[in-house]
């Protein structure tokens, strides 16, 4: 029998610090019209782009973002230098959103545990599997995972199943940290863009709570990671990436490869439109995330090296 689960964090616990930046219900009709139709412009620069920590960690860039002036001013006002440090003795939960990737999981888990044990990190691994029948929803699965292990965890690593660590620092960071930079494909290496914020991200529990987690409404391919990054930026966090971070990329099964065909175009357009509304200050993150999360756990399995839950909504 399925166990009905609802979001159990209160608004005080979530500390929805992003909400006050938007308040879209308080916008006048004229301001709403301006936010919707005012042309956006690429920032073209990042005021902290020269910052380096230990000659290894750099800020995830915002120079590529296209924003309307009002939102750009808000974002740039919060774009200040912040230190990055690491804390020992914190408990890590690695959360892997998953569906139909058994071979990837078999390859990832042994390498992941080796890295975490070598760094002497107390950890657990949670695989959150979505039932078949709907488009994959990565953001909602990550929200479910973070909630499921919240009482035990001090911080999370939000980890794709096809990213196998080669060089990775999983210690608890003071600011959100993207671990992936160099991706290995056989003998070839490819660098992620400096504005990328996905793949494997370490973040403290209170930071995820402060922005209400991910949106639950991005279906299929793309943009939920941009939405999450933007929430963190507007809440005043300075997200970093590890320039040494190296991962081996596992090839996707043929039936799960992204195809640019008309049948997939509708949900991609919806995801882009949803992200655009957030970037224009027309939607409030307080209305979509941990605070609105509803799901059933249909099956739960504890294995020697990880926990596996299956969920539906």
Secondary structure, DSSP 4 states (H G I P E B T S, - for coil): -PEEEE----HHHHT-TTGGGT-GGG--HHHHHHHHHSPPEE----TTTT-EETTTEEEPP-TT-EE-HHHHHHHHHT-------EESS--EEEEEEESS-HHHHHHHHHHHHHHHHHTT--EEEEEEEEPTTS---HHHHHHHHHHHTTTT-SEEEEE-TTEEEEE---SEESS-EE---EEEETTEEEEPPTT---SEEEEEHHHHHHTTSS-S---SSSSHHHHHHHHHHHTT---EEETT-EEEEPPPPGGGS---SHHHHHHHHHHHHHHHHHHTT-S-GGGSSGGG-EEEEEEEEE-SS-EEEEEE-
